[in-house]
Each structure stands twice: as structure tokens, then as C-alpha cells.
Amino acid sequence: GSLLDGEVVYCSPPPGYVETDVDGNSRIGADGLPRICRVDKPIYGMAQAGRRWQRTIFPWFGSQGFKPSHNDPCLFRKSEIRQTPDGPREELIIIGVYVDDLCVIYDDDNEGSLYHEFTKMLTAAWEVEDEGDITDLLGVEISREGSCVVLRQTAYIRKLMKTYMSPEYLAKPTYPVNQGPCDDSLVLHVCDALVSTDPVDPILLKKYQSLVGALLYCTTQTRPDISFAVGYLCRAMSKPTEECYQDALRVLMYLDRHEMIGLRYCACSTPAYGMSDSDWAVKHSTSGWTFQFQQATISWASKKQNVIALSSCEAEIMAASEASKETLHLRSMLQDLDAFGDEPMRLSVDNQSAIAVAYNPEHHSRMKHVERRHLFIRECVENLQIVVPFVSTNDNLADFFTKPLAHKKFLALRDRIMNHSSN
């Protein structure tokens, strides 16, 4: 990147800076203090470095004919008809930008291809290192297994084990094979922690927040199977108990036992679809949703509802309205990638009353007290952006994100959500 006109930035000399240069000239100023350095180009550590780079690379993509996504400004695409020995062919190139790393998806890399032309222009503008086929990105390992692509975080999980588990456990693991990341006791432990008036142990607080924060990265990247457990543990982030900390360690031990499980995507013609659910068992219900594409989940969530629902219908419609925001985002994103048409996206719900409310605004006597934002799904349905079909509770994958499940059902839903085979 480049600094703006008139933008002046100074910094202290770096470590190893001596008071004289190689010619013996003094580097001490007239005031007797070491001289400071004026920055010519933005470098790592500067507050504005990332912004200046973004202001440089994004216009460059535009000048090369790339169009940014309407949903993610860091996603660019370009399609073009190229002349080949076999006749004209339409080629597509898609680029995801993360600071100074580019993830490039292309059709062909032969001489004269759109990808070859792009790399030639890129290397002419900057010093570029081609790292070949992608194998990892921000701690997420990417592997190709046959016709499928699998995302895992084995190295990250092993690092967490060394950081948070005792040497005795690492030498001889004692975690039961047939045990999930949580059970019903998790809900009781978190509820007890929230109503407890005992002072919080600062050492326990630091350990707990560090561990749960580390688990969150797995939750949001490749491991939807621990979303409910970690989401519930977050509710006690400010006042954990020893029981909550042990529950967090149980999640980590589950990851260690199943570190090779990941999101497995295999090409298929089924369009993306979503499912939504909620649990009305406690004061603040839990919303859960999942969106499936290419046989595995691409987006998921397990969140506490901020408003107390007065019925299961209210809890379901609030969860569906939250999920509908993600539906619109994914639908538009996939349309940018030519992976979804103009038809509405399915968001299945297992509550007939909630479906009726989503389609029919006349349920006034029972829903008049519900805030308008919790009925956002109605607008999406009326605009033909979403349809809300019924799905049975046993087939609702979103149930996975709302409550602790029996081990057998947990494994069955996990394998469907992550496209994993337990055999």
C-alpha cells in the first residue's frame, strides 16, 4: 500500500539501531536524542497499514475487470470468453482476499487462460509467491480426498491439548469413546453459575475465558458439532464455576478424540437449503440453524434468544427470523457465484404454528406483542426470497444446535451435518 498525500508517520528506530552509521557519522540529533525514522510505506504494526493496502489492491482488481461481490467486498470474480484451439470457451476466476493472501479459484491454467493472464498482471504489479494448491488457511487444513474437499483443524486442536490439558492426561488419555461434548448437566452447571453469588476466582476466570475463547475458533470454522456446548459455556463467561471449567475441558477432550472429523464437501446438484429450530426448555430459549450445500453445512449457529418467549411458537418464529437474515446473505452470495438461481431458498421449520405465522400476518391476537423484528421472516416470504416448508423434528438438523442430545442421536445428526461417515 501507499500513504496518502500529506500523511506523515514517524516511528522509533528498530532494535539493533546504533548511534553511528557505517561511515562513523552520528545518528544523535541536535537535541542529544536519537533520531526518529520517517515511514515511507505502510508496514506491519501500523494502525492504518491494512486500510492503505485495501485502498490499493481493491481498485487494482477493478482496473483489471474484476467485480466485487455485493455481499462480501473481499470476494472478486471475473468471467470472459477466451479463444482456444478447440473454439471459444467461457472461463471464470474467483478470488478471495485476506489482507495480502489471495485464494484463487479458476477453470484452466494453460497458456492464454484467464488465470495465466491474471497471474502475469499480478506479478507485474507486486512481488508474488505462488504457494500452489491450497492446503491451509488461517489454521484450517484443506485436503482433497477423491472428489471431495475436507476442512479440518487437527494441528490447532493438538496445540490446545498441549496448552490446557495436564501432562498426565496427555500421557494416558482417559476420555470415554462413547461420550459427546456435553450432556444435560451442562445446562444445570451454567444456570447455577449465573445465579451464584459467590466471588469469582480470578485464576479460574482467566483459564476459563482463555479456553472457551480458543474453542470458539473451532466452533466457527470447522466444528459445528461443538456449537451448542461452546455457545452455552459462553453464557457463563463472566462468572464461571469449577464445574463449568470441567465442562469446557470435556469439549476439548471430545475434540481430541475426534480430531480427524471435519466438514466434508462433495459435489452434488442439490441447491443450498436451511433448517431452523429452537428449544423452549429454559428461560431464554436457544436458537439454532444450519445451511447445507454440497452435502455439508456451510453456515450454522447456536445462540441464546435475548427475549423471553411466551410459547414454543414464539421461540420458533424468532429463531426462524434470525435464520432468515443468514438465508438472504447466503442466497445472494451463492447467486454472485452462479451457484443459486432466482428461486426462493428453503428454510425448513418443524413447528406448524410458526409456519402459519410466517405466511399469514392475521395471527394478531396471539402475536401482537411480538416485536416486528422477530417477524422479519414474513417480509422475506412475501418477497419470494424464502419458502418455509415443514420438516419433522427427527429430520430437523437444526435440533442439533438447540439442546444436549443422547449420544446415538448426536452422532447421527453430526454425521449428516458434517457429511461424515462413522464407519
C-alpha positions in Angstrom: 0.0 0.0 0.0 0.9 3.7 -0.1 0.4 6.5 2.4 -2.0 9.3 1.4 -0.7 12.6 0.1 0.4 14.6 3.1 0.2 11.7 5.5 3.3 11.7 7.7 4.2 8.9 10.1 7.2 8.6 12.3 8.5 5.7 14.4 11.3 4.9 16.8 14.4 3.2 15.4 14.2 -0.6 15.4 16.1 -2.9 17.7 19.8 -3.1 16.8 19.9 0.6 15.7 23.3 2.1 16.8 24.3 5.7 17.4 26.6 5.8 14.4 26.3 4.6 10.8 28.9 2.5 8.9 30.8 5.7 8.0 31.0 6.8 11.6 28.5 9.6 11.3 26.5 10.4 14.4 22.8 9.4 14.5 22.2 11.6 17.5 20.1 14.7 16.9 20.9 18.3 17.8 18.8 17.9 21.0 21.0 15.0 22.1 18.3 12.4 21.5 18.4 9.5 19.0 16.9 10.4 15.6 13.5 9.0 14.7 12.5 7.4 11.4 10.0 8.7 8.9 7.9 5.9 7.4 7.8 5.9 3.6 5.4 2.9 3.1 2.8 1.3 5.4 4.3 -1.6 7.3 3.0 -4.3 9.6 2.2 -2.8 13.0 0.9 0.5 11.8 -2.7 1.2 12.6 -3.6 2.2 9.1 -1.5 -0.3 7.2 -4.4 -2.7 6.4 -6.6 0.1 5.3 -3.9 1.6 3.0 -3.4 -1.8 1.4 -7.1 -2.3 0.9 -7.3 1.1 -0.8 -4.5 -0.1 -3.1 -5.4 -3.7 -4.0 -9.2 -3.3 -4.4 -9.1 -0.5 -7.1 -6.4 -2.6 -8.8 -8.9 -5.5 -9.1 -11.5 -3.1 -10.5 -9.0 -1.9 -13.1 -8.4 -5.5 -14.2 -12.1 -6.1 -14.8 -12.9 -7.9 -11.6 -16.3 -7.3 -10.0 -16.7 -7.4 -6.2 -19.4 -9.4 -4.5 -22.5 -7.5 -3.3 -22.3 -9.4 0.0 -18.6 -9.6 0.7 -16.2 -6.8 -0.5 -13.3 -9.2 -0.2 -14.7 -11.5 -2.9 -14.0 -10.8 -6.6 -14.9 -12.6 -9.8 -14.3 -12.2 -13.5 -15.7 -14.2 -16.4 -14.6 -13.9 -20.0 -14.9 -15.7 -23.3 -11.4 -17.0 -24.3 -10.4 -18.2 -27.7 -8.8 -21.7 -27.5 -7.7 -24.2 -30.2 -11.0 -26.0 -29.6 -13.0 -22.8 -30.1 -14.3 -20.1 -27.8 -14.8 -21.0 -24.1 -16.1 -19.1 -21.1 -13.7 -19.0 -18.2 -14.4 -17.9 -14.7 -11.9 -16.8 -12.0 -12.9 -16.1 -8.3 -10.6 -14.5 -5.8 -11.0 -14.3 -2.0 -8.8 -11.7 -0.4 -7.5 -11.9 3.2 -5.1 -9.0 3.8 -2.2 -9.9 1.5 -3.2 -13.5 0.8 -5.2 -14.4 -2.2 -7.2 -17.6 -2.6 -7.8 -18.1 -6.3 -10.3 -20.5 -8.0 -10.0 -20.9 -11.7 -11.1 -23.1 -14.6 -7.8 -23.5 -16.5 -4.2 -22.6 -16.1 -2.9 -23.2 -19.6 -1.0 -20.6 -21.6 -3.5 -18.0 -22.7 -6.1 -18.8 -20.0 -7.7 -16.2 -17.9 -5.8 -17.4 -14.8 -2.5 -17.2 -16.6 -3.2 -13.7 -17.7 -4.2 -12.7 -14.1 -1.1 -14.1 -12.5 1.0 -12.3 -15.2 -0.6 -9.0 -14.3 -0.3 -9.6 -10.6 3.4 -10.4 -10.7 4.0 -7.3 -12.8 2.4 -5.2 -10.1 3.9 -6.8 -6.9 6.3 -9.4 -5.6 4.2 -12.5 -5.5 4.8 -16.0 -4.2 2.6 -18.8 -5.6 2.2 -21.4 -2.9 0.4 -23.9 -5.2 -2.7 -25.8 -4.3 -4.2 -24.5 -1.1 -3.5 -26.8 1.9 -4.2 -24.5 4.9 -5.8 -21.1 5.5 -5.8 -19.4 8.9 -5.3 -22.6 10.8 -7.9 -24.5 8.7 -6.4 -27.5 6.9 -7.8 -28.2 3.4 -7.4 -31.6 1.9 -8.7 -33.3 -1.2 -10.0 -36.9 -0.7 -11.2 -38.3 -4.0 -13.8 -36.0 -5.4 -14.4 -34.3 -2.0 -12.8 -31.4 -0.1 -12.4 -31.7 3.7 -11.7 -28.9 6.2 -10.1 -29.8 9.5 -8.2 -28.2 12.4 -6.1 -31.1 13.7 -3.0 -29.0 14.4 -5.0 -26.4 16.2 -6.7 -29.0 18.4 -3.3 -30.6 19.3 -2.0 -27.2 20.2 -5.0 -26.6 22.5 -4.4 -30.0 24.1 -0.8 -29.2 25.0 -1.9 -25.8 26.3 -4.8 -26.7 28.5 -4.5 -30.4 29.4 -2.3 -31.9 32.1 0.8 -33.9 31.3 -0.8 -36.9 33.0 -3.8 -36.8 30.6 -1.6 -36.3 27.6 0.5 -39.4 28.6 -2.6 -41.6 29.1 -5.9 -40.2 27.8 -8.9 -41.3 29.9 -11.8 -39.7 27.8 -14.6 -42.3 27.2 -15.1 -43.1 23.5 -18.9 -43.1 23.6 -19.2 -39.6 25.2 -20.2 -36.4 23.4 -19.0 -32.9 24.0 -21.8 -32.3 26.6 -24.9 -33.7 28.4 -27.8 -32.3 30.4 -25.5 -31.4 33.3 -24.0 -28.6 31.2 -27.3 -26.6 31.3 -27.6 -27.1 35.0 -24.0 -26.0 35.7 -24.3 -22.8 33.6 -27.6 -21.9 35.2 -26.1 -22.5 38.7 -23.2 -20.3 37.7 -25.4 -17.4 36.6 -27.4 -17.3 39.8 -24.4 -17.9 42.1 -23.4 -15.0 44.4 -20.0 -16.5 45.3 -17.0 -14.4 44.4 -15.3 -15.4 41.1 -11.8 -16.9 41.4 -9.6 -14.7 39.1 -7.3 -17.5 38.2 -10.3 -19.7 37.2 -11.8 -16.8 35.3 -8.7 -16.3 33.2 -8.3 -20.0 32.5 -12.0 -20.4 31.6 -12.2 -17.4 29.3 -8.9 -18.4 27.6 -10.1 -22.0 27.0 -13.7 -21.1 25.8 -12.3 -18.4 23.6 -9.9 -20.9 22.0 -12.8 -23.4 21.5 -14.8 -20.7 19.8 -12.4 -20.6 16.8 -13.0 -24.3 16.2 -16.8 -23.7 16.6 -16.9 -21.0 13.9 -14.5 -22.6 11.4 -14.9 -26.4 11.1 -16.6 -27.9 14.1 -20.4 -27.3 14.2 -20.6 -30.4 16.5 -19.4 -28.4 19.5 -21.5 -25.3 18.7 -24.2 -25.8 21.3 -21.8 -26.8 24.1 -19.4 -23.8 23.5 -22.3 -21.4 23.0 -23.8 -22.4 26.3 -20.4 -22.2 28.0 -20.1 -18.6 26.8 -23.2 -17.6 28.9 -21.0 -18.1 32.0 -18.0 -16.3 30.6 -18.1 -13.6 33.3 -18.7 -15.8 36.3 -17.6 -19.4 35.7 -17.5 -22.2 38.3 -15.2 -25.2 38.5 -18.0 -27.3 37.1 -18.2 -25.1 34.0 -14.5 -25.3 33.5 -14.6 -29.1 33.6 -17.4 -28.9 31.0 -15.1 -26.9 28.8 -12.3 -29.4 29.2 -14.8 -32.1 28.3 -15.4 -30.3 25.0 -11.7 -30.2 24.4 -11.3 -33.9 25.2 -14.1 -34.6 22.7 -12.2 -32.7 20.0 -9.0 -34.6 20.8 -10.8 -37.9 20.5 -12.4 -36.9 17.2 -9.7 -34.5 15.8 -9.8 -36.0 12.3 -13.5 -35.2 11.8 -14.1 -32.2 9.6 -16.5 -30.7 7.1 -16.6 -32.9 4.0 -17.9 -31.3 0.8 -18.8 -33.4 -2.2 -20.2 -32.0 -5.4 -23.9 -32.6 -6.0 -26.8 -30.8 -7.8 -28.9 -30.2 -4.7 -29.3 -26.4 -4.1 -28.5 -24.9 -0.8 -31.2 -25.1 1.9 -31.5 -24.3 5.6 -33.3 -25.5 8.7 -34.2 -23.6 11.8 -35.2 -24.7 15.3 -35.4 -23.6 19.0 -35.6 -25.1 22.4 -38.2 -23.7 24.8 -37.0 -25.6 27.9 -35.3 -22.8 29.8 -35.9 -19.1 30.5 -34.1 -17.8 27.4 -34.6 -20.2 24.5 -31.7 -21.3 22.2 -32.0 -20.6 18.5 -30.2 -22.9 16.1 -29.9 -23.1 12.4 -27.8 -24.8 9.7 -27.5 -24.3 6.0 -26.4 -27.3 3.8 -24.6 -27.1 0.4 -22.6 -29.7 -1.4 -23.7 -32.3 1.2 -22.3 -30.5 4.3 -23.0 -27.4 6.3 -21.7 -24.0 5.2 -23.2 -21.9 7.9 -24.5 -22.7 11.4 -25.3 -21.0 14.7 -26.4 -21.8 18.3 -27.4 -18.6 20.1 -29.3 -17.5 23.2 -32.5 -15.6 22.4 -32.4 -12.2 24.1 -36.2 -12.1 24.6 -38.2 -14.5 26.7 -40.6 -16.4 24.5 -44.1 -17.0 25.9 -44.7 -20.1 23.7 -42.9 -22.6 21.6 -44.4 -20.8 18.5 -42.8 -17.5 19.5 -39.4 -19.2 20.2 -39.6 -20.9 16.7 -40.6 -17.7 14.8 -37.8 -15.7 16.5 -35.3 -18.4 15.6 -36.6 -18.5 12.0 -36.4 -14.7 11.6 -32.8 -14.7 12.8 -32.0 -17.6 10.4 -33.8 -15.7 7.6 -31.1 -13.0 7.7 -28.5 -15.6 7.1 -30.7 -17.1 4.3 -30.8 -13.8 2.4 -27.0 -13.4 2.8 -26.2 -16.9 1.6 -28.7 -16.8 -1.3 -27.3 -13.6 -2.6 -23.7 -14.8 -2.1 -24.3 -18.0 -4.0 -26.0 -16.0 -6.8 -22.9 -14.0 -7.1 -21.0 -17.3 -7.6 -23.6 -18.6 -10.1 -24.4 -21.4 -7.5 -28.0 -20.5 -6.9 -30.9 -19.3 -9.2 -33.7 -16.7 -8.6 -36.0 -19.2 -6.8 -36.6 -18.8 -3.1 -34.3 -20.6 -0.7 -35.8 -23.2 1.6 -35.8 -22.6 5.4 -37.5 -25.6 7.0 -39.1 -25.4 10.4 -40.7 -28.2 12.5 -43.4 -26.1 14.1 -46.7 -25.7 12.1 -47.8 -22.7 14.1 -44.6 -20.9 13.3 -45.0 -21.7 9.6 -48.5 -20.3 9.8 -47.3 -17.1 11.3 -44.6 -16.8 8.7 -47.1 -17.0 5.9 -50.2 -15.4 7.5 -50.0 -11.9 9.2 -53.5 -12.3 10.7 -52.5 -14.1 13.9 -52.8 -10.8 15.7 -54.3 -11.7 19.0 -51.6 -14.2 19.8 -48.7 -12.3 18.2 -49.4 -8.6 18.6 -46.9 -8.3 21.5 -44.0 -9.7 19.5 -41.6 -7.1 18.2 -41.6 -6.5 14.4 -38.0 -7.5 14.0 -38.9 -11.0 15.2 -41.4 -11.3 12.3 -38.8 -10.4 9.7 -39.3 -13.8 8.0 -42.8 -12.6 6.9 -41.3 -10.0 4.6 -38.8 -12.5 3.2 -41.7 -14.9 2.4 -43.8 -12.1 0.8 -40.8 -11.0 -1.3 -40.4 -14.6 -2.6 -36.9 -14.8 -1.2 -37.7 -17.6 1.3 -40.1 -20.5 1.5 -40.8 -22.2 4.8 -41.7 -25.9 4.4 -42.4 -28.2 7.3 -39.8 -30.8 8.4 -40.3 -33.4 11.1 -38.4 -33.0 14.3 -36.5 -36.2 13.7 -35.2 -34.9 10.4 -34.6 -31.3 11.5 -30.8 -30.9 11.5 -31.1 -27.6 13.4 -32.2 -29.5 16.5 -28.6 -30.4 16.8 -27.8 -26.8 17.8 -30.5 -26.2 20.5 -30.1 -28.8 23.2 -27.9 -31.6 24.5 -28.7 -34.8 22.7 -28.5 -38.5 23.5 -25.2 -39.9 22.2 -26.8 -42.0 19.4 -28.9 -39.2 18.1 -25.9 -36.8 18.4 -23.7 -39.0 16.2 -26.5 -39.4 13.6 -27.1 -35.7 13.2 -23.4 -34.9 13.4 -22.6 -37.2 10.6 -25.4 -35.7 8.4 -24.4 -32.1 9.2 -20.7 -32.6 8.6 -21.1 -35.3 5.8 -19.0 -37.7 7.9 -19.1 -41.5 7.8 -18.7 -43.2 11.2 -17.8 -46.5 9.6 
